[in-house]
């Protein structure tokens, strides 16, 4: 049997914001910036506000309360995320971009069971049809959404059993995510250990400009017919959304016809090409093209960097770009023109000076990265299964 959510919960409460806390004696207020995508609250950046309204005691958060995002989100991240509150009671309020969901009858309903129902509902995209957009913000039609949600009725014991299983799975997921992060940090540390600071060249390696040690640096092009001509299958067309730092994102990968691909022969990718985003918000994101999607082409927002194998290892180059100091250098380069849209030109990439250790040492590092990637692949595969 299904029960409508609005019959299970109290009337949702609007948030509070008040005024600036000039004397640092205000009330901590949770915002959507404190929401995490795994349903927990991040307390690292909680603001305090001066709130003098009376009769707001019922709005102070209690253990088991659920906060829902009413305004925010983006085209890539719909509004409607939820977090489960387990912090200190009667200390925190919440702002007017969020709403409070509180179960009426705890003898009948587990608030954590309700939270997981809403959490899964969001992951399934159920909030999207209740969005409207004003001045760039995505707003959730909260009342309509909550009336649409139906919860499977179970005994309290059954609800708690489901919650226990999901909590256990969530712990495993978070552990695996930490392992992935540690492996990324390990690669960065190994780079510094072997090559030093690539910006200051602390190990005094030879330096050369990228144009001298590559056979190709150039951006792609838009296929004839533009976005409307994309297909469900065919030759892969890589866009900036597919290129992430050290990782290729297969989601939203576009495809074009063999005829379109033949017209874009000059932007064909080959094994070990380095992809580099050259415009927009994702400028300087970079990864090595995976062999599994070849043959492929790139659009005009992505550059191809093809290394001379005897001089420059593509895995080394990619990880050079990912080092914090060098990434900062690249971002400054993208902003140097003063234009409103960040961009890096072909000439800037060709003129870019990079350290050039002996190729044998670069290859040793690349072998280490490939071994680490195998471990990451196993962990990611398990994560995909759990998620």
C-alpha positions, 0 to 999 in steps of 0.5 A: 500500500502506498501513502502520500507523503503529505499525509505522513509529514507535518506542514513544511516550514519555511526557512529564516535568514534574518540580518548580518551577524555583526557581533558574532553572536548569531544563530547558525543557519544551514544553507544549500551550500551545506548540502552534500550529494550523498545526503549528509550535512557539511558543517564546514561553512555554516554562517551565523545570522541575527534572527530576532523573530519570535515563535520560531522555536519549532524551526530549530532542527531536531535529529531526524529532520529532513531538509529539502532544497527549494531553490538552487540547482542547475541544468546539470543538477536538478533542484530538490536534493535532500539531507538528513539532519543528525547534528546538535538539536535546537541549535541550527535553523535553515535558510529560505532556499530550503524547507523542513520536512518533519514526520508527524508520527514517529511510532509509525514512520521512520524519518530515515526511511522517509529520507531514503525514499526522497533521496532515491526519488531525487536520484531517479529525476522525479523533481525535474518536472516540478521545477520552474526557473526564474532569474537563473534559479531553479525553484521547486514547486514544493507543495506539488512535489510532496503531494506527488510522492508516495511512500510504501507503507511498511511496519516500523520494524521493516522500515528500520531493516531497510534503513540499516541495509542502506546505511551499511551500503552507504558506508561502503560507498563512502569508503570506496570514494575515499579510496579513489581520492587517496589514489588520486593524491598518491599519483600527485605525490609521486609526480612531485617526488619524481619531478619536483615542482613543474612550475619552478622546475625545482629539479632543473630539468630541460625545458621546451615549449609544447609546440616543439615536442608535439605533432599536433595541437588543435581544436575540433569542429562542429559537425555539419547540422550541429547538435540536431544531427547527433545520433544514438550510435555511430562515431563518437564526438567528444565535447567539453562535458566529456573531458574531466581532470584525469577522467573521461566521462562517458555520460552524454557522449554524442555520436555522428554519422560516418559521412559527418566523421569523414568531413572531420578527418582532420580532427580525428583522434588516435590512441594516446591523444591528450584532450584539453578543454580550451573554452568556457567554465571547464577550460583546462580540464584534461585527460587522455582519450580512452581507446574504447571510444576510438575512432572519435572526433572532437568539437571546437571546445576541445583541443587535441595534443599529440605527443612525440613519443620519443620526447613526451609521454602523454600520461606524464603530460596529462598529470603535469597539467593536473598538478595544482601549481601548473593548473593555476598557471593554465587558468591564469593563462585562460583569463589573461585576455580579459575576455568574459569567456575564459579561453586558451588559444592554439598559440598559447598551448604551442608556446607553453613551456613544460619540463622535459625529464628523460623519456625513460623516467616519464615512462616509469611514472606512466607505468605507475599511473597505469597500475594505479588506474587498474586499482581505481577501475576495480573500485569504480566498478564496485561503486557503480554496482552499489550505486 
